[in-house]
Amino acid sequence: MKIKSILFDLGNVIIKFDPAIAEKGYSRHGKFSKGAFITYLMNSDIVDKYMEGKLTSSRFYTVTCKKFKLDMKFNEFYKIWNSIFYPYPEMEEIVRSLKSKYPDIKLVLVSNTNEAHFDFLKIKYDVLSVFDKHVVSHKIGFIKPRSKIFREALRIAGGIAKETFYTDDRPELISAARVLGLRAFQFTGHEELKKQLARFNILI
């Protein structure tokens, strides 16, 4: 099977992140139990709405500060919000190699993210400019595992499911993608990704 497009998740695939960094930063400005902010960031309706573009950055700041009793200004809040990311050089190299060696394969980023994070990442990590397209939840109004975000990625890539490779670190999102017929594989590290791609004669 010839692969014509590759869809990549962003967080902990292309760029690493650790929500504990944000919790530590915010703990200096408010009072909440250990683990509470991590749970909020990773699994809350409020953050989901922000990722779906249903809350502005201003509104999200206000709601979050109220919830955790944070005494801080807007810019301070988002400096900590964006501090969770750090590079994954091996994955950056893989993306650049794919673009160079296989220029006919469309590279598409498919991410549950939010306005502040994505604006920050586009400036901080130029590997994002290597992708042909970005399909990001806050712009299209849906988060994974909703099928609509995968269908939009396929539409933008101009491909069909069985000719599309997808990698994501979350197994439930891999399952959702497979339901639609994508060649989806859980991301567990850059070396394993190379092996998965090699199954389709994509050699890095």
ABEGO torsion letter per residue (X at the ends): XBBABBBBBABGAABBBBAAAAAAAAAAABBBBBGAAAAAAABBAAAAAAAAGABBAAAAAAAAAAAAGBBBBAAAAAAAAAAABBBBAAAAAAAAAAAAABAABBBBBBBBBBAAAAAAAAAABAAAAABABBBBAAAAGBBOABAAAAAAAAAAAGBBAAABBBBBABAAAAAAAAAAGBBBBBBAEAAAAAAAAAAAGBBX
